[in-house]
Amino acid sequence: MEIDGELCSRCEPMFSTLENLTNLKYRHGSQGYRHYKRRELMESASKGCKLCKILWSETRSSWRDGNDQQLLFRAHSDYFVTHEQSGYDMHPFFNAGKDLFINLSLLSANDGHERYITTFILITAADNSAAKYIEARPIPNDLSDRQTQSQIQTWLRDCQENHQCSEEMAVPKLPTRVLDLSNSKSQPRLHISATNERSHYACLSYCWGGPQEVLTTKANLHEYAKRLPVDRLPKTLQDAISVSKTLGLRFLWIDALCIIQNSDEDKAVEINKMGSIYRDATVTIFAASASRVGDGFLQHRSSDEGGVLLPFYVSDSSQGTVTLLLQESPYTPNEPLDSRAWVVQETLLSRRRLIYGTKELLWKCQEDDYQTVTVSPRSYDMLVTSLPGDIFSPIQDSLVKRQKETDIPRAQSWSIIVKNFTSRGMTNREDRLPAIGGVAAELQKLWKDEYIIGTWRSTLAKHLMWYRLKSHPSASLPRPVEYRSPT
């Protein structure tokens, strides 16, 4: 790849010499890499330097009066070792690891104070000579390639073999109906589960986005039990079948095919089971990026992450390239799937989540933090606080038990769940109670409390102290004609 042509004399050499890398590496006494002062940065950005434009955008409101401040870069890693410890490799970034990040600060010439501004990360391709020292890779744009398939298999295997979230999980009882994907030579079929039949299975969480052409009905139930019309299935369902096979799972549950859609009786029974269906699944596949069932979620992602391509010193006789990327603000869920109220329950109850987002693929189990295929410029830590997603994990279970002398933690948790749930859309308003009922049933066992139509006996007084948000219209809102909950 060619180095970005519009780079100034301070940006281009930042990573290209042994001296600069040595200065960048954060340790006691290191001076960092000193960049421009305010006036110089403005001039360089106006002349077209690509990185200076980014730096000016990030720091424009942070400069104090005068010209005594200077931009300062420092490279940080928990795994940096000294030259003496490395023994055979004297490169400053030897053993930097995947957690390498570059902090940008403003350095005051008056008192030497460093004021943090933002963070960058470095990535490079696996076949680049810089890959010897920079472990972070570009986000895969093909979510069905061999690397990604291998990674999701590793995530599942590692969780099943090593995590507490697998210890109490016996082989689950199969739902009433599941897709049987076992025979690769013939088309999948609808499997009618025997009483107490047990096996591992996957679930799909997705947006319908309108009517579906292929649905299980009373008329085609027996036909689908012999063979499903895979070539007519919408792309999202086809992709889910592909992922399930990659994970080595024979069975897959999808609502459109596993519930008889023109039977009110069957829908009532199966909808009330959906909480346990997602809770017991080996993994739930979240088609987060697809707003309609026909969209699919394995299509190529954009490979343009932005950033600036810079030369990188490998040795006196070798030079590679790296891309310097701004680390994005903590991620806020805003995928098409996040608009569905049902997804709150599916998220909270699923033991393992494989999330195919617009930008990249995420893995989350009840013990691990969010995992990405490669080091990501996005931070997913805040997803944990946007919804108490680990509330049913064995670790969180013990925490809740230690806190049972006070109702505040559970009151806060339930308020967060209800606020998140009621802010999302629901096609059928009569589904509002069953769409959160699975979570309530599990919390009732965990908290040993009584669920009272949208709230809890132990926190009833607190949860009746509600008010209407100011963002709502000031006029009185009409009372719903049909009963609905939570309150």
N, C-alpha and C positions, 0 to 999 in steps of 0.2 A: 504494500500500500504506500501511496505517496504521502509525505508529510504535508499538513495543511500549509498552503503557500503563503497565507497572510499571517505570519507570526513575527513578532518583534524580537529584538536582540536580547530581551530579558526572558521571554517566554520559551523560545525555541531551545535554549541550552539547559533548561531546568533539570532535566533527567539525562542529559546526553554526555556528561563528563563524570569521571570518578570523584573529582573534588566536590561537585555539586550534590551528588548522591550522598556522599559522606556528610556534608553539611546538613542535608535534609533529614537524615536519620536522627530521630529524637532519642537523645540520651543525655546524661548530665554533662553540661559544658558545650553541647552542640549549639551552633549559632543559627541553624535553619537556613532556608534559602530566602535571601532578601530581594524583594521585587521593587516596584516603583512606589514613589510617593504620589499624593493625590493629583497634582498638576501633570506629572509625567504620565500617569495612568490615563487621564482624560485625553491627553494629546495622542497617546498610542492607540486608544480606542477609536478616536476620531479618524485616525489614519488607516484603520481597517484591521488591526490585529484581532484575530478571532477570539483568542483567550482573554485579551484585555477588555474586550466588549463584555464578556461574561463577568469578569472581575469587577468592572465598573457597575454593572447592573446589580451585583450582589452587595457592593459596598457603598453605593451612592449616598445613602442616608446615614452611614455610620461614621463618616469622617468628622473630626472636630475642626474647629476653626484653626487656621494656620496650616503650616506645611511641615509639621514636626513628626507626623506619623508615616509609617512605611509598611507596605504589605509584607507579611512573613509567612512562608510555607514551612510546615514541619510534617515529616512522615512518622506515623505511629504504627506499632504492631506489638501485640503481646508476645510474639514469638521471635523477636529480634534477638540474635546472639552476638557476642563480641567476636572479633576476629580470632582471638585466641581459642574461643570455644569451638569455632567452626573447624579448625584444624587444617582444612584443605581448600577452603573457598574464601577468598578475601573480599568478595563482592559485598558492598555495604547492605544490600537488600537480601543477602543470603538468608534463607529460612524465614522470610518475612511472613509467609502464610497467607491464607485467604482473608484474614482480618486486617490487612494493610489498608490504612486510610491516610489521607493528606489533609491536615487542618490548615485553614487560612485564618490568620489573625492580623490585627493592626498593632504594630509595635510603636510605642511612644519613645521618641528620642530623649525626652526629658527625664523619665524615670524608669525606662526599660519595661514598663508594664505591657503585657500582651493581652489584647481583647479579642476573644474568639468571634469569628464571623460565620464561617460555614465549613463544610467538609466535602472533600472530593474522594473518589476512589479511582484506582487504576485497573484497567482490564487490557488483555491482549489475547490474540488467537492462539490456539494450542500449537500451531505450526510456526509461530513467530519465535525468533531466537530469544526474545525477552521473556518468553514463557518459562524459562529456567528459573526466573526470580519473581515473576508476577503470576500468581496462581489463579487470579480471577479471570473468568472467561466471558465473552459476549453472551447475552441471553440467547438460547437456541430459538431460532425462528420456525423450526420444524418440530412440533410437539409429538410427532410420531416417529422421529428418527431413532436410531439404535441407542444413542447416548441417553436420550430421555426415557426410552423404554427400560433400559438397564437401571436407571436411577429410581424409577417408581417401583420396580421389583425389589431393589435394595431397601428402600424405605419401608415397604410392607414387611419384608423378611426380618429386618432389624427390629421392628416394633413387635412382631409376633414372637421373636426369640428372646428379646432382652428387656421389654418394658413391662411395667406393672399393669398397664391398661389391658394386657393380654392374660394376666394371671387368673382373673376371675371370669374370663369369658370362655365358657364351654362352647363346643360346636353348637351353633344356634339352630333352633327349630325353623324350618323353612316357612315362609309366608304361604298363603293358600295357593297362589300360583306364582311361578317364576319362569323366566326364559331359560331354556336349557341350551347351552352353547357347546355341548360336549363333543359333538361329531363335526369335525372340520370339513368332511366331505359332503355333508348334507346341510340344508338350511337349519337355523335354529328353530325350535318349536316351543310352544307354551306347555310347560310342565305343571300338571295338577299334583300337588304335593300330597303324599300319604299322611295319615294321622301321625303326628309326632316324628315325621321324617326330618332328619337333621343333616345340614351341610353348610359350608361357608358360601356366602353370596355377596354380591355387590348391589348397591342401590344407586339410582340416578336421581339427582336433583336438578331441575331444569325449568325453563319457561316454555309454556305452550305457545303463547303469542298469537292465539287465535285457534280456530278449529283444526283438528288433525284429520288427515285422510284415513290413516290406518288406526283403527281402534278395535279392541275386543268387544264383541257384542254377543247377545244370546244366539244370534244366527250363525256367527262364524267361530264360536268357541271350540267346537269339535274339529273344525278345519285347522285352526291355529294350533291345536294340540298335536297335529300331525306335522305341520310345517307353517312357518311364518313367512309372509311375502317380504323378504329382506330387501329386495330391489326396490320396493315401494315405500320402505320405511324412511321417514325424514332423516336428514343428515345427522342431527344430534343423537338420535337413537342408534344409528349405524356406528357413530364414533364411540358411543358407550359400550357397544358390543365389542369393538376392537380393543378398547382399554381393558375390559374385563378379561378378555382372552390373554392379553399381555400379562396380566397379573396372575394368570393361571386359575381363575375362578370360573367354575362351570356354570354357576347360576347368577342371574341378574334380575333385579326387580325394577320395573318401570310402570308407573301408575296407569298410563294409557292402555297398556297391553295386559296388565295383571289384575285389573279391576274391570268387571263387566260394565261398560259405560252406559248401557241403556237399561240397567237394572237398578232401580232405586234401593231395593233391598240389599243387593250386593255392595253397592257404593256405601250405604250406611254402615254395614259391617266392616268393610275393609278400611274406610276412612278412619274409623275408631281404632283400628289396629296400627295406623301409620306410625305412631310414636314408637311402638315396640319394633316395627319393621326397620326403621332407621337406627334405633338403638342397638339392635342385634346384628346389623350388617357388618361384615368383615371390613368393608370400606364403602364410603359414599363418594360417588363421582359427581362433582359440582360443575355443571356446564355454565360457568359464571358469565362468560363472554357472549353467550348467545341470547338474543332478545326474542327469537322465534325458534320453534323446534326444527325448522328447515335450515337454520344457519349452520349448525355443526359447531364444534369447538376445537378440532384438530388442525384447522387450516393454518397456513403460514402466518406468523406474526411479523410485524415490521422489524427489520434489523437495525433501523436507525434509532439509536439511543441518544443521539446528539453527541456532545463532547468534542474534544479537540485531540487530534492525532499528533503525537510528539515523538521525537527520537529518544531512544533509551540506550544508555551505555551497558553493554554486556561484557566486553573485554576490550583490551587495547586494539584488537584486530576485528572486533565484531560489534555491530550496533543493530538493535531491533527497534520496534515501535510500540508505543502504548497509547491508549485513549484515556484522557483525563475527563472524568464525568462528575458532575455535581451529584452528591447524594441527595435524593429527594426527601421532602418532608414526610413525616410518618403517614403511612397509607391510610386513606379513609375509604371504606367499602362503598363503591358507587358503580358496580357492575350491573348490567341489566338484571341479573338474577337477584341482586340485593333489594329489588323493589317488591319482591314477593313476600307476603306475610308468612306463608308456610315455611319459608327457608329459615326463619328463626328457630323453629322446632327442629328442623332437619339438621341445622348447624349444631345446636346444643346437644342433641342426643347422639349424633354420629360419633363413634369412637375414633374413627380415622377419616380424614377428609383429603381428597385429591381435588384441588381447585384449579380449573382451567380458566384463568383470567384473561383479560384483553391483552395485558402486557406479558405475562409469564405464568408458569405453572408453580403452584404452591402445594406443600404437604403439611398437614397438621394432625398430630395424634394427641391424646389426652396427657401425654407426658412431655413431649418435645415442644419447643418453640416452632414457629413457622419456618419451614425449610424451602429453599429455592434450588433449582438445578445448578445454578452458578451463583457467585456473589452478585447481589442485586443492588442497584443504586437506590432502591426503595427500602424504607424501614417498615417492617410489618409488626413491630412490637405493640403498637397502639391498638391493633386488632383485638388484643386480649382484653383491653379495657372498654372497647366499644360495645362488647357483649361478653358476659361472663362465660366464655366458651369452655373453660376447664372446670365448671362447677360440678360435673359428675365424675371427674377423674379421681383415682384412688388417693392421690396426694391432696387434692382439694377436699375430698371427703374427710380426711383426718383433720384438716384445718377447720372445716365447718364444725366438727365435733368439739374442737378445743374452744370454739367461740360461742358455744350454745348458751353460755350464761347471759349473753346479750342478744337482742333481736335486731340490732342495727345492721349487721352484715347481711342477714337474709332479707331484711326489709329493703335495703339498698339494691341487692341483687335482683329481687323481684321487680322493683321499680324500673330498673334499667331494662329488664326483659320486656315489661309491658310497654314502656315508652318506645323501645325499638320495634316491637311487634305492631303496635297501633299506628306507627308512622308509615307502614308499608301497605301496599295494595292487596286487595282480595277480590277475586271475581264473584264468588258466591258469599254474600254476607252471612249466610247461615252456617258457613264453615268456620266462623271466627272462634267458636268455643273448641271444636275438635282440633283446630290448627295449633292450639297452644295446650290442649288437654294432655298430650303425651308428656310434655315438660312438667306440667302440674302433677301428674301421676308419679313421675320419678322423684320430684322434689318432696312430695308427700311422704314417700318412703325414706328419703334421705334426712329430711328435717323432722320426721315423726310429728307432723302438724296436720291440721285439717284444712283442706282447700275448700273455700266457700265462694264459688262462682266469681272467680277473678281476683280473689285476695285470700288471706290466710287468717285463721283464728288468732294466732299469737300476735299478729301485726294489724289486726282489723282497724283499730282506732287510728293508727298512723296512716293507713292507706285510704281511709275515708276523708282525710284532710287534703282533698284535691282542689285544683283550680284550673280554669281555662287559660291556655297560653295566650299571651298578648298578640301573637301572630294570627290568631283566629279572628274572624269577623266579630264586630261588636254586637251585631244584631243577634237575637235569640236563635239558636239552632233548633230545627225541628226534631222532635223525638222520633227515633226510628220506628217504622210500622211493625217490623219483625223484631223479636227478642234477639239480643246479641250480647256477647261477653268477650273479654273482661269488662268490668265496669269502668 
